[in-house]
């Protein structure tokens, strides 16, 4: 039974997906806007002017499908209590991914050698999503 992350970007989903496409090579598998829904949303669910925002999207990073939405389109993303871990093939790839994810974000633990990995680091990207970049030993 697969478990897949579903991230709510509160109005910045399209920007986030494009960022992950460039930073991690994400491939968009599906993207539906609120205006394309076959049924109208319940009253009050979608703020006026949000018709072009992302109702649902799925994109693939490596072998993992990540789902995303603009949710309530409040512009107040709040990601807490979890991190996404991405494995790099080698230290060069880890550095490239870490640097890309750090652009506009905040380094929590610089990329470096640890007792459990030759290369590991933690960064919160520009949307507040925490990432752990690791090279498997």
The first five atom37 places (N, CA, C, CB, O) and aatype in JSON, in Angstrom:
{
  "aatype": [20, 20, 20, 20, 20, 20, 20, 20, 20, 20, 20, 20, 20, 20, 20, 20, 20, 20, 20, 20, 20, 20, 20, 20, 20, 20, 20, 20, 20, 20, 20, 20, 20, 20, 20, 20, 20, 20, 20, 20, 20, 20, 20, 20, 20, 20, 20, 20, 20, 20, 20, 20, 20, 20, 20, 20, 20, 20, 20, 20, 20, 20, 20, 20, 20, 20, 20, 20, 20, 20, 20, 20, 20, 20, 20, 20, 20, 20, 20, 20, 20, 20, 20, 20, 20, 20, 20, 20, 20, 20, 20, 20, 20, 20, 20, 20, 20, 20, 20, 20, 20, 20, 20, 20, 20, 20, 20, 20, 20, 20, 20, 20, 20, 20, 20, 20, 20, 20, 20, 20, 20, 20, 20, 20, 20, 20, 20, 20, 20, 20, 20, 20, 20, 20, 20, 20, 20],
  "atom_mask": [
    [1, 1, 1, 1, 1],
    [1, 1, 1, 1, 1],
    [1, 1, 1, 1, 1],
    [1, 1, 1, 1, 1],
    [1, 1, 1, 1, 1],
    [1, 1, 1, 1, 1],
    [1, 1, 1, 1, 1],
    [1, 1, 1, 1, 1],
    [1, 1, 1, 1, 1],
    [1, 1, 1, 1, 1],
    [1, 1, 1, 1, 1],
    [1, 1, 1, 1, 1],
    [1, 1, 1, 1, 1],
    [1, 1, 1, 1, 1],
    [1, 1, 1, 1, 1],
    [1, 1, 1, 1, 1],
    [1, 1, 1, 1, 1],
    [1, 1, 1, 1, 1],
    [1, 1, 1, 1, 1],
    [1, 1, 1, 1, 1],
    [1, 1, 1, 1, 1],
    [1, 1, 1, 1, 1],
    [1, 1, 1, 1, 1],
    [1, 1, 1, 1, 1],
    [1, 1, 1, 1, 1],
    [1, 1, 1, 1, 1],
    [1, 1, 1, 1, 1],
    [1, 1, 1, 1, 1],
    [1, 1, 1, 1, 1],
    [1, 1, 1, 1, 1],
    [1, 1, 1, 1, 1],
    [1, 1, 1, 1, 1],
    [1, 1, 1, 1, 1],
    [1, 1, 1, 1, 1],
    [1, 1, 1, 1, 1],
    [1, 1, 1, 1, 1],
    [1, 1, 1, 1, 1],
    [1, 1, 1, 1, 1],
    [1, 1, 1, 1, 1],
    [1, 1, 1, 1, 1],
    [1, 1, 1, 1, 1],
    [1, 1, 1, 1, 1],
    [1, 1, 1, 1, 1],
    [1, 1, 1, 1, 1],
    [1, 1, 1, 1, 1],
    [1, 1, 1, 1, 1],
    [1, 1, 1, 1, 1],
    [1, 1, 1, 1, 1],
    [1, 1, 1, 1, 1],
    [1, 1, 1, 1, 1],
    [1, 1, 1, 1, 1],
    [1, 1, 1, 1, 1],
    [1, 1, 1, 1, 1],
    [1, 1, 1, 1, 1],
    [1, 1, 1, 1, 1],
    [1, 1, 1, 1, 1],
    [1, 1, 1, 1, 1],
    [1, 1, 1, 1, 1],
    [1, 1, 1, 1, 1],
    [1, 1, 1, 1, 1],
    [1, 1, 1, 1, 1],
    [1, 1, 1, 1, 1],
    [1, 1, 1, 1, 1],
    [1, 1, 1, 1, 1],
    [1, 1, 1, 1, 1],
    [1, 1, 1, 1, 1],
    [1, 1, 1, 1, 1],
    [1, 1, 1, 1, 1],
    [1, 1, 1, 1, 1],
    [1, 1, 1, 1, 1],
    [1, 1, 1, 1, 1],
    [1, 1, 1, 1, 1],
    [1, 1, 1, 1, 1],
    [1, 1, 1, 1, 1],
    [1, 1, 1, 1, 1],
    [1, 1, 1, 1, 1],
    [1, 1, 1, 1, 1],
    [1, 1, 1, 1, 1],
    [1, 1, 1, 1, 1],
    [1, 1, 1, 1, 1],
    [1, 1, 1, 1, 1],
    [1, 1, 1, 1, 1],
    [1, 1, 1, 1, 1],
    [1, 1, 1, 1, 1],
    [1, 1, 1, 1, 1],
    [1, 1, 1, 1, 1],
    [1, 1, 1, 1, 1],
    [1, 1, 1, 1, 1],
    [1, 1, 1, 1, 1],
    [1, 1, 1, 1, 1],
    [1, 1, 1, 1, 1],
    [1, 1, 1, 1, 1],
    [1, 1, 1, 1, 1],
    [1, 1, 1, 1, 1],
    [1, 1, 1, 1, 1],
    [1, 1, 1, 1, 1],
    [1, 1, 1, 1, 1],
    [1, 1, 1, 1, 1],
    [1, 1, 1, 1, 1],
    [1, 1, 1, 1, 1],
    [1, 1, 1, 1, 1],
    [1, 1, 1, 1, 1],
    [1, 1, 1, 1, 1],
    [1, 1, 1, 1, 1],
    [1, 1, 1, 1, 1],
    [1, 1, 1, 1, 1],
    [1, 1, 1, 1, 1],
    [1, 1, 1, 1, 1],
    [1, 1, 1, 1, 1],
    [1, 1, 1, 1, 1],
    [1, 1, 1, 1, 1],
    [1, 1, 1, 1, 1],
    [1, 1, 1, 1, 1],
    [1, 1, 1, 1, 1],
    [1, 1, 1, 1, 1],
    [1, 1, 1, 1, 1],
    [1, 1, 1, 1, 1],
    [1, 1, 1, 1, 1],
    [1, 1, 1, 1, 1],
    [1, 1, 1, 1, 1],
    [1, 1, 1, 1, 1],
    [1, 1, 1, 1, 1],
    [1, 1, 1, 1, 1],
    [1, 1, 1, 1, 1],
    [1, 1, 1, 1, 1],
    [1, 1, 1, 1, 1],
    [1, 1, 1, 1, 1],
    [1, 1, 1, 1, 1],
    [1, 1, 1, 1, 1],
    [1, 1, 1, 1, 1],
    [1, 1, 1, 1, 1],
    [1, 1, 1, 1, 1],
    [1, 1, 1, 1, 1],
    [1, 1, 1, 1, 1],
    [1, 1, 1, 1, 1],
    [1, 1, 1, 1, 1],
    [1, 1, 1, 1, 1]
  ],
  "atom_positions": [
    [[0.84, -1.17, 0.0], [0.0, 0.0, 0.0], [0.89, 1.24, 0.0], [-0.96, -0.01, 1.21], [1.6, 1.48, 0.97]],
    [[0.86, 2.02, -1.08], [1.71, 3.22, -1.12], [1.13, 4.36, -0.27], [1.87, 3.7, -2.57], [-0.09, 4.51, -0.15]],
    [[2.01, 5.13, 0.3], [1.65, 6.36, 1.0], [2.32, 7.49, 0.22], [2.1, 6.35, 2.53], [3.52, 7.45, -0.03]],
    [[1.53, 8.49, -0.17], [2.07, 9.57, -0.98], [1.87, 10.91, -0.28], [1.42, 9.59, -2.37], [0.81, 11.16, 0.3]],
    [[2.88, 11.77, -0.32], [2.71, 13.1, 0.27], [1.76, 13.94, -0.56], [4.07, 13.81, 0.4], [1.77, 13.88, -1.79]],
    [[0.93, 14.73, 0.11], [0.02, 15.67, -0.54], [0.27, 17.02, 0.11], [-1.5, 15.23, -0.4], [0.0, 17.22, 1.29]],
    [[0.79, 17.96, -0.67], [1.22, 19.25, -0.15], [0.24, 20.35, -0.57], [2.64, 19.59, -0.64], [-0.14, 20.42, -1.74]],
    [[-0.15, 21.19, 0.37], [-1.05, 22.3, 0.09], [-0.26, 23.6, 0.12], [-2.22, 22.34, 1.13], [0.26, 24.0, 1.17]],
    [[-0.16, 24.25, -1.03], [0.67, 25.45, -1.17], [-0.11, 26.75, -1.06], [1.37, 25.41, -2.49], [0.46, 27.82, -1.25]],
    [[-1.39, 26.68, -0.76], [-2.22, 27.86, -0.5], [-2.04, 29.0, -1.49], [-1.94, 28.37, 0.87], [-1.88, 30.16, -1.1]],
    [[-2.05, 28.66, -2.78], [-1.98, 29.67, -3.81], [-0.67, 29.69, -4.58], [-2.21, 30.98, -3.22], [-0.53, 30.45, -5.54]],
    [[0.31, 28.86, -4.17], [1.63, 28.88, -4.82], [2.01, 27.53, -5.42], [2.68, 29.3, -3.82], [3.19, 27.27, -5.67]],
    [[1.02, 26.66, -5.66], [1.31, 25.31, -6.15], [1.99, 25.31, -7.51], [0.02, 24.5, -6.24], [2.96, 24.58, -7.72]],
    [[1.51, 26.11, -8.43], [2.12, 26.13, -9.77], [3.57, 26.6, -9.69], [1.31, 27.03, -10.72], [4.44, 26.05, -10.36]],
    [[3.82, 27.61, -8.89], [5.18, 28.11, -8.68], [6.06, 27.02, -8.05], [5.17, 29.37, -7.77], [7.21, 26.84, -8.46]],
    [[5.51, 26.3, -7.07], [6.26, 25.24, -6.4], [6.59, 24.1, -7.36], [5.48, 24.7, -5.21], [7.71, 23.59, -7.38]],
    [[5.62, 23.7, -8.16], [5.84, 22.61, -9.11], [6.94, 22.98, -10.1], [4.54, 22.26, -9.86], [7.8, 22.16, -10.42]],
    [[6.91, 24.2, -10.59], [7.95, 24.66, -11.52], [9.31, 24.68, -10.83], [7.6, 26.08, -12.07], [10.32, 24.3, -11.43]],
    [[9.35, 25.11, -9.56], [10.59, 25.11, -8.78], [11.15, 23.69, -8.66], [10.34, 25.72, -7.38], [12.34, 23.47, -8.86]],
    [[10.28, 22.71, -8.33], [10.74, 21.33, -8.18], [11.12, 20.72, -9.53], [9.64, 20.48, -7.51], [11.98, 19.84, -9.59]],
    [[10.5, 21.18, -10.59], [10.88, 20.71, -11.92], [12.33, 21.1, -12.21], [9.93, 21.3, -13.01], [13.12, 20.29, -12.69]],
    [[12.66, 22.35, -11.91], [14.03, 22.83, -12.15], [15.02, 22.27, -11.13], [14.08, 24.35, -12.12], [16.13, 21.87, -11.5]],
    [[14.64, 22.24, -9.86], [15.57, 21.84, -8.79], [15.8, 20.33, -8.74], [15.03, 22.31, -7.45], [16.92, 19.89, -8.48]],
    [[14.74, 19.54, -8.99], [14.85, 18.1, -8.79], [14.46, 17.27, -10.01], [13.99, 17.69, -7.64], [14.44, 16.04, -9.94]],
    [[14.16, 17.93, -11.11], [13.76, 17.19, -12.3], [12.36, 16.63, -12.22], [14.72, 16.08, -12.55], [12.05, 15.64, -12.89]],
    [[11.48, 17.23, -11.42], [10.11, 16.75, -11.28], [9.41, 16.76, -12.63], [9.32, 17.62, -10.27], [9.62, 17.65, -13.46]],
    [[8.57, 15.76, -12.84], [7.79, 15.64, -14.07], [6.31, 15.69, -13.71], [8.12, 14.34, -14.84], [5.83, 14.86, -12.94]],
    [[5.6, 16.66, -14.27], [4.17, 16.8, -13.99], [3.41, 15.69, -14.7], [3.65, 18.2, -14.44], [3.55, 15.5, -15.91]],
    [[2.61, 14.97, -13.94], [1.8, 13.9, -14.51], [0.36, 14.35, -14.75], [1.81, 12.67, -13.59], [-0.3, 13.88, -15.67]],
    [[-0.11, 15.27, -13.91], [-1.48, 15.74, -14.03], [-1.61, 17.07, -13.31], [-2.47, 14.71, -13.45], [-1.03, 17.27, -12.25]],
    [[-2.38, 18.0, -13.9], [-2.64, 19.28, -13.25], [-4.04, 19.73, -13.67], [-1.57, 20.35, -13.64], [-4.33, 19.86, -14.86]],
    [[-4.91, 19.97, -12.68], [-6.28, 20.43, -12.93], [-6.51, 21.71, -12.14], [-7.33, 19.34, -12.56], [-6.23, 21.77, -10.94]],
    [[-7.03, 22.7, -12.8], [-7.36, 23.97, -12.15], [-8.79, 23.93, -11.63], [-7.18, 25.15, -13.14], [-9.61, 23.13, -12.09]],
    [[-9.09, 24.79, -10.67], [-10.44, 24.84, -10.12], [-11.47, 25.06, -11.21], [-10.55, 25.94, -9.07], [-12.55, 24.47, -11.17]],
    [[-11.16, 25.89, -12.2], [-12.12, 26.19, -13.27], [-12.4, 24.99, -14.16], [-11.6, 27.33, -14.11], [-13.4, 24.97, -14.87]],
    [[-11.52, 23.97, -14.13], [-11.68, 22.78, -14.97], [-12.42, 21.64, -14.28], [-10.35, 22.3, -15.42], [-12.6, 20.58, -14.87]],
    [[-12.85, 21.85, -13.05], [-13.55, 20.81, -12.31], [-14.87, 20.48, -13.0], [-13.8, 21.25, -10.85], [-15.6, 21.38, -13.42]],
    [[-15.19, 19.18, -13.12], [-16.46, 18.82, -13.75], [-17.68, 19.22, -12.9], [-16.49, 17.32, -14.0], [-18.8, 19.29, -13.41]],
    [[-17.46, 19.48, -11.63], [-18.53, 19.92, -10.74], [-18.08, 21.2, -10.04], [-18.92, 18.82, -9.7], [-16.9, 21.32, -9.71]],
    [[-18.98, 22.14, -9.82], [-18.58, 23.36, -9.12], [-18.23, 23.04, -7.67], [-19.71, 24.41, -9.18], [-18.83, 22.17, -7.05]],
    [[-17.24, 23.76, -7.12], [-16.88, 23.53, -5.72], [-18.0, 24.01, -4.8], [-15.55, 24.24, -5.37], [-18.79, 24.88, -5.18]],
    [[-18.08, 23.46, -3.6], [-19.08, 23.93, -2.64], [-18.9, 25.43, -2.37], [-18.98, 23.13, -1.33], [-17.77, 25.93, -2.4]],
    [[-19.98, 26.14, -2.12], [-19.88, 27.58, -1.85], [-18.87, 27.89, -0.75], [-21.26, 28.14, -1.46], [-18.85, 27.25, 0.3]],
    [[-18.02, 28.9, -1.02], [-17.03, 29.33, -0.04], [-15.74, 28.55, -0.04], [-17.61, 29.27, 1.29], [-14.8, 28.92, 0.67]],
    [[-15.66, 27.46, -0.82], [-14.45, 26.64, -0.8], [-13.32, 27.28, -1.6], [-14.76, 25.25, -1.37], [-12.16, 27.17, -1.2]],
    [[-13.63, 27.95, -2.7], [-12.63, 28.57, -3.54], [-12.85, 30.08, -3.51], [-12.68, 28.02, -5.01], [-13.9, 30.56, -3.94]],
    [[-11.88, 30.84, -3.01], [-12.04, 32.3, -2.96], [-12.22, 32.89, -4.36], [-10.83, 32.94, -2.27], [-11.64, 32.38, -5.32]],
    [[-13.02, 33.94, -4.48], [-13.18, 34.58, -5.79], [-11.82, 34.97, -6.37], [-14.08, 35.84, -5.67], [-10.93, 35.42, -5.66]],
    [[-11.67, 34.79, -7.68], [-10.41, 35.1, -8.35], [-9.41, 33.96, -8.35], [-9.79, 36.29, -7.71], [-8.3, 34.12, -8.85]],
    [[-9.78, 32.81, -7.79], [-8.86, 31.67, -7.69], [-9.17, 30.58, -8.7], [-8.92, 31.08, -6.3], [-8.67, 29.46, -8.58]],
    [[-9.97, 30.89, -9.7], [-10.39, 29.89, -10.67], [-9.22, 29.24, -11.41], [-11.33, 30.51, -11.67], [-9.3, 28.08, -11.8]],
    [[-8.15, 29.99, -11.62], [-6.98, 29.47, -12.34], [-5.97, 28.79, -11.43], [-6.3, 30.58, -13.09], [-4.94, 28.3, -11.9]],
    [[-6.25, 28.75, -10.15], [-5.34, 28.08, -9.21], [-5.46, 26.57, -9.34], [-5.64, 28.52, -7.76], [-6.41, 26.06, -9.92]],
    [[-4.48, 25.85, -8.79], [-4.4, 24.4, -8.92], [-5.32, 23.71, -7.91], [-2.95, 23.91, -8.72], [-5.15, 23.84, -6.69]],
    [[-6.3, 22.99, -8.45], [-7.19, 22.2, -7.6], [-6.49, 20.91, -7.18], [-8.52, 21.88, -8.34], [-6.54, 20.51, -6.02]],
    [[-5.83, 20.27, -8.16], [-5.1, 19.03, -7.87], [-4.0, 18.85, -8.92], [-6.07, 17.79, -7.87], [-4.21, 19.1, -10.11]],
    [[-2.85, 18.42, -8.46], [-1.75, 18.1, -9.36], [-1.0, 16.9, -8.8], [-0.79, 19.31, -9.55], [-0.99, 16.66, -7.6]],
    [[-0.37, 16.18, -9.69], [0.56, 15.13, -9.26], [1.8, 15.26, -10.12], [-0.08, 13.68, -9.37], [1.73, 15.5, -11.32]],
    [[2.94, 15.1, -9.46], [4.21, 15.15, -10.16], [5.13, 14.1, -9.58], [4.85, 16.55, -10.08], [5.01, 13.72, -8.42]],
    [[6.05, 13.65, -10.41], [6.95, 12.57, -10.04], [8.35, 13.13, -9.84], [6.96, 11.45, -11.11], [8.88, 13.86, -10.68]],
    [[8.95, 12.76, -8.7], [10.36, 13.04, -8.44], [11.0, 11.67, -8.27], [10.58, 13.97, -7.15], [10.75, 10.98, -7.28]],
    [[11.82, 11.28, -9.24], [12.37, 9.92, -9.21], [11.25, 8.92, -9.31], [13.2, 9.68, -7.93], [10.47, 8.95, -10.25]],
    [[11.17, 8.01, -8.33], [10.13, 6.98, -8.32], [8.92, 7.37, -7.47], [10.7, 5.68, -7.81], [7.99, 6.57, -7.31]],
    [[8.92, 8.58, -6.92], [7.87, 8.98, -5.99], [6.9, 9.97, -6.62], [8.49, 9.58, -4.73], [7.32, 10.93, -7.27]],
    [[5.62, 9.73, -6.41], [4.59, 10.66, -6.85], [4.25, 11.56, -5.67], [3.32, 9.91, -7.39], [3.93, 11.08, -4.58]],
    [[4.31, 12.86, -5.91], [3.93, 13.86, -4.92], [2.68, 14.55, -5.45], [5.09, 14.9, -4.65], [2.62, 14.89, -6.63]],
    [[1.7, 14.74, -4.61], [0.49, 15.43, -5.01], [0.47, 16.81, -4.38], [-0.78, 14.61, -4.61], [1.07, 17.03, -3.32]],
    [[-0.22, 17.74, -5.05], [-0.23, 19.12, -4.56], [-1.52, 19.82, -4.95], [0.98, 19.89, -5.11], [-2.22, 19.42, -5.87]],
    [[-1.81, 20.89, -4.2], [-2.98, 21.71, -4.46], [-2.72, 23.11, -3.93], [-4.25, 21.1, -3.8], [-1.83, 23.33, -3.1]],
    [[-3.49, 24.05, -4.42], [-3.46, 25.4, -3.85], [-4.36, 25.49, -2.62], [-3.9, 26.43, -4.9], [-4.34, 26.5, -1.92]],
    [[-5.13, 24.45, -2.36], [-5.99, 24.43, -1.17], [-6.9, 25.63, -1.12], [-5.14, 24.37, 0.08], [-7.58, 25.94, -2.1]],
    [[-6.92, 26.31, 0.0], [-7.78, 27.47, 0.2], [-7.25, 28.75, -0.39], [-8.02, 27.66, 1.63], [-7.9, 29.79, -0.26]],
    [[-6.09, 28.71, -1.02], [-5.5, 29.87, -1.71], [-5.29, 31.06, -0.78], [-6.39, 30.29, -2.86], [-5.44, 32.21, -1.2]],
    [[-4.96, 30.8, 0.47], [-4.78, 31.88, 1.45], [-3.42, 32.58, 1.33], [-4.94, 31.34, 2.84], [-3.26, 33.69, 1.83]],
    [[-2.46, 31.93, 0.67], [-1.12, 32.5, 0.57], [-0.29, 32.28, 1.81], [-1.21, 33.95, 0.28], [0.81, 32.82, 1.92]],
    [[-0.79, 31.48, 2.75], [-0.09, 31.24, 4.02], [0.27, 29.76, 4.15], [-0.97, 31.68, 5.23], [-0.41, 29.01, 4.86]],
    [[1.33, 29.35, 3.46], [1.75, 27.96, 3.59], [2.3, 27.73, 5.0], [2.82, 27.59, 2.51], [2.91, 28.62, 5.6]],
    [[2.08, 26.53, 5.5], [2.55, 26.19, 6.84], [2.87, 24.71, 6.88], [1.49, 26.57, 7.93], [2.0, 23.88, 7.17]],
    [[4.11, 24.38, 6.59], [4.53, 22.99, 6.6], [5.31, 22.74, 7.89], [5.4, 22.65, 5.34], [6.36, 23.34, 8.11]],
    [[4.78, 21.88, 8.74], [5.44, 21.59, 10.02], [5.33, 20.1, 10.34], [4.82, 22.42, 11.15], [4.38, 19.43, 9.95]],
    [[6.33, 19.61, 11.04], [6.26, 18.26, 11.58], [6.62, 17.14, 10.63], [4.93, 18.03, 12.07], [6.38, 15.98, 10.93]],
    [[7.2, 17.47, 9.48], [7.62, 16.42, 8.56], [8.73, 16.96, 7.66], [6.42, 15.9, 7.71], [8.96, 18.17, 7.59]],
    [[9.4, 16.05, 6.98], [10.39, 16.41, 5.96], [10.29, 15.39, 4.85], [11.85, 16.46, 6.56], [9.89, 14.25, 5.07]],
    [[10.66, 15.81, 3.66], [10.77, 14.9, 2.53], [12.24, 14.56, 2.37], [10.16, 15.52, 1.21], [13.09, 15.45, 2.36]],
    [[12.54, 13.28, 2.23], [13.91, 12.83, 2.1], [14.16, 12.42, 0.65], [14.22, 11.66, 3.07], [13.38, 11.66, 0.07]],
    [[15.23, 12.94, 0.08], [15.58, 12.61, -1.3], [17.0, 12.06, -1.33], [15.44, 13.85, -2.23], [17.93, 12.65, -0.77]],
    [[17.16, 10.91, -1.99], [18.46, 10.25, -2.07], [19.16, 10.65, -3.35], [18.31, 8.73, -2.0], [18.58, 10.62, -4.43]],
    [[20.43, 11.02, -3.22], [21.26, 11.37, -4.37], [22.18, 10.2, -4.68], [22.09, 12.67, -4.09], [22.56, 9.43, -3.79]],
    [[22.53, 10.08, -5.95], [23.4, 8.98, -6.38], [24.83, 9.15, -5.86], [23.41, 8.89, -7.91], [25.52, 8.17, -5.58]],
    [[25.26, 10.42, -5.74], [26.63, 10.69, -5.29], [26.68, 12.1, -4.69], [27.64, 10.56, -6.47], [25.69, 12.82, -4.68]],
    [[27.86, 12.46, -4.2], [28.0, 13.75, -3.53], [27.78, 14.93, -4.47], [29.37, 13.85, -2.9], [27.26, 15.96, -4.05]],
    [[28.17, 14.8, -5.72], [27.95, 15.86, -6.7], [26.47, 16.13, -6.92], [28.62, 15.52, -8.02], [26.04, 17.28, -6.96]],
    [[25.69, 15.05, -7.07], [24.26, 15.2, -7.25], [23.62, 15.77, -5.98], [23.61, 13.86, -7.62], [22.71, 16.6, -6.05]],
    [[24.09, 15.32, -4.82], [23.57, 15.83, -3.55], [23.81, 17.34, -3.45], [24.23, 15.1, -2.35], [22.92, 18.08, -3.05]],
    [[25.0, 17.77, -3.81], [25.33, 19.2, -3.76], [24.45, 20.0, -4.7], [26.79, 19.42, -4.11], [23.97, 21.08, -4.34]],
    [[24.22, 19.48, -5.91], [23.39, 20.18, -6.89], [21.95, 20.32, -6.37], [23.4, 19.43, -8.23], [21.37, 21.4, -6.43]],
    [[21.38, 19.21, -5.85], [20.01, 19.25, -5.34], [19.9, 20.18, -4.13], [19.54, 17.84, -4.96], [18.97, 20.98, -4.03]],
    [[20.86, 20.07, -3.22], [20.85, 20.87, -2.0], [20.93, 22.36, -2.34], [22.01, 20.48, -1.06], [20.2, 23.18, -1.77]],
    [[21.8, 22.69, -3.25], [21.96, 24.08, -3.67], [20.67, 24.61, -4.31], [23.14, 24.22, -4.65], [20.24, 25.72, -4.02]],
    [[20.07, 23.81, -5.18], [18.83, 24.22, -5.84], [17.7, 24.4, -4.83], [18.43, 23.19, -6.9], [16.96, 25.38, -4.91]],
    [[17.56, 23.48, -3.9], [16.5, 23.58, -2.89], [16.74, 24.74, -1.93], [16.4, 22.27, -2.1], [15.8, 25.3, -1.38]],
    [[18.0, 25.1, -1.73], [18.36, 26.2, -0.83], [18.05, 27.57, -1.4], [19.81, 26.12, -0.49], [17.93, 28.54, -0.65]],
    [[17.91, 27.67, -2.73], [17.69, 28.95, -3.39], [16.39, 29.59, -2.88], [17.63, 28.78, -4.93], [15.29, 29.11, -3.18]],
    [[16.52, 30.65, -2.11], [15.37, 31.31, -1.53], [14.85, 30.64, -0.27], [14.28, 31.38, -2.53], [13.85, 31.06, 0.31]],
    [[15.56, 29.59, 0.16], [15.14, 28.85, 1.35], [16.06, 29.09, 2.53], [15.09, 27.37, 1.05], [16.71, 30.13, 2.62]],
    [[16.1, 28.13, 3.44], [16.86, 28.27, 4.68], [17.57, 26.95, 4.99], [15.94, 28.71, 5.86], [16.92, 25.92, 5.17]],
    [[18.89, 27.0, 5.06], [19.67, 25.8, 5.4], [19.52, 25.53, 6.89], [21.19, 25.97, 5.01], [19.8, 26.4, 7.72]],
    [[19.06, 24.33, 7.22], [18.91, 23.92, 8.62], [20.13, 23.16, 9.11], [17.66, 23.06, 8.79], [20.54, 23.3, 10.26]],
    [[20.72, 22.36, 8.22], [21.93, 21.61, 8.53], [22.74, 21.56, 7.24], [21.62, 20.15, 9.08], [22.31, 20.96, 6.26]],
    [[23.92, 22.18, 7.23], [24.71, 22.2, 6.0], [25.03, 20.78, 5.52], [26.01, 22.98, 6.22], [25.14, 19.85, 6.32]],
    [[25.17, 20.66, 4.23], [25.51, 19.38, 3.62], [26.91, 18.98, 4.06], [25.41, 19.45, 2.07], [27.85, 19.76, 3.94]],
    [[27.05, 17.76, 4.56], [28.36, 17.29, 5.01], [28.33, 15.83, 5.41], [28.85, 18.13, 6.16], [27.28, 15.18, 5.36]],
    [[29.47, 15.33, 5.8], [29.63, 13.94, 6.21], [29.04, 13.74, 7.6], [31.11, 13.51, 6.19], [29.22, 14.58, 8.49]],
    [[28.34, 12.63, 7.78], [27.8, 12.26, 9.1], [28.19, 10.81, 9.37], [26.23, 12.46, 9.16], [28.75, 10.13, 8.51]],
    [[27.87, 10.33, 10.56], [28.18, 8.93, 10.88], [27.32, 7.96, 10.06], [27.97, 8.67, 12.38], [27.67, 6.79, 9.93]],
    [[26.19, 8.44, 9.52], [25.29, 7.55, 8.78], [25.3, 7.79, 7.27], [23.89, 7.73, 9.3], [24.65, 7.06, 6.53]],
    [[26.04, 8.8, 6.82], [26.07, 9.09, 5.38], [27.34, 9.86, 5.02], [24.82, 9.89, 4.97], [27.82, 10.68, 5.81]],
    [[27.88, 9.59, 3.83], [29.02, 10.39, 3.39], [28.63, 11.83, 3.04], [29.69, 9.73, 2.2], [29.48, 12.7, 2.9]],
    [[27.3, 12.06, 2.89], [26.83, 13.39, 2.52], [25.36, 13.53, 2.88], [27.06, 13.65, 1.01], [24.5, 12.85, 2.32]],
    [[25.06, 14.43, 3.83], [23.69, 14.63, 4.31], [23.5, 16.09, 4.71], [23.37, 13.69, 5.51], [24.41, 16.71, 5.26]],
    [[22.32, 16.63, 4.42], [22.0, 17.98, 4.85], [20.5, 18.2, 4.87], [22.66, 19.0, 3.94], [19.74, 17.43, 4.28]],
    [[20.07, 19.25, 5.57], [18.65, 19.57, 5.68], [18.42, 21.03, 5.3], [18.14, 19.29, 7.11], [19.17, 21.92, 5.7]],
    [[17.36, 21.25, 4.52], [17.05, 22.6, 4.06], [15.53, 22.77, 3.97], [17.71, 22.88, 2.69], [14.82, 21.86, 3.53]],
    [[15.04, 23.93, 4.38], [13.64, 24.3, 4.16], [13.63, 25.14, 2.88], [13.02, 25.09, 5.41], [14.29, 26.18, 2.82]],
    [[12.89, 24.7, 1.88], [12.89, 25.44, 0.61], [12.09, 26.74, 0.73], [12.31, 24.56, -0.51], [11.56, 27.05, 1.8]],
    [[11.99, 27.49, -0.34], [11.34, 28.81, -0.33], [9.86, 28.74, 0.02], [11.5, 29.47, -1.68], [9.25, 29.77, 0.3]],
    [[9.26, 27.55, 0.0], [7.86, 27.38, 0.35], [7.68, 26.91, 1.79], [7.2, 26.41, -0.6], [6.56, 26.83, 2.3]],
    [[8.81, 26.58, 2.43], [8.76, 26.1, 3.81], [8.77, 24.59, 3.94], [7.56, 26.63, 4.48], [8.7, 24.08, 5.06]],
    [[8.85, 23.86, 2.83], [8.92, 22.4, 2.87], [10.33, 21.99, 3.28], [8.52, 21.77, 1.49], [11.3, 22.44, 2.68]],
    [[10.43, 21.15, 4.3], [11.72, 20.67, 4.77], [12.16, 19.48, 3.93], [11.65, 20.28, 6.28], [11.38, 18.55, 3.68]],
    [[13.42, 19.52, 3.48], [14.02, 18.45, 2.69], [15.27, 17.93, 3.38], [14.37, 18.94, 1.27], [16.04, 18.7, 3.96]],
    [[15.45, 16.63, 3.33], [16.69, 15.99, 3.77], [17.33, 15.38, 2.53], [16.43, 14.89, 4.89], [16.75, 14.5, 1.89]],
    [[18.51, 15.84, 2.19], [19.24, 15.32, 1.04], [20.31, 14.37, 1.57], [19.88, 16.49, 0.18], [21.09, 14.73, 2.45]],
    [[20.33, 13.16, 1.03], [21.24, 12.13, 1.55], [21.87, 11.32, 0.43], [20.49, 11.21, 2.51], [21.23, 11.03, -0.59]],
    [[23.12, 10.95, 0.62], [23.77, 9.95, -0.21], [23.81, 8.69, 0.64], [25.23, 10.4, -0.7], [24.41, 8.68, 1.72]],
    [[23.19, 7.64, 0.16], [23.16, 6.38, 0.92], [24.57, 5.85, 1.06], [22.25, 5.33, 0.25], [25.36, 5.92, 0.11]],
    [[24.91, 5.31, 2.25], [26.28, 4.77, 2.45], [26.54, 3.54, 1.58], [26.5, 4.41, 3.93], [27.63, 2.97, 1.63]]
  ]
}
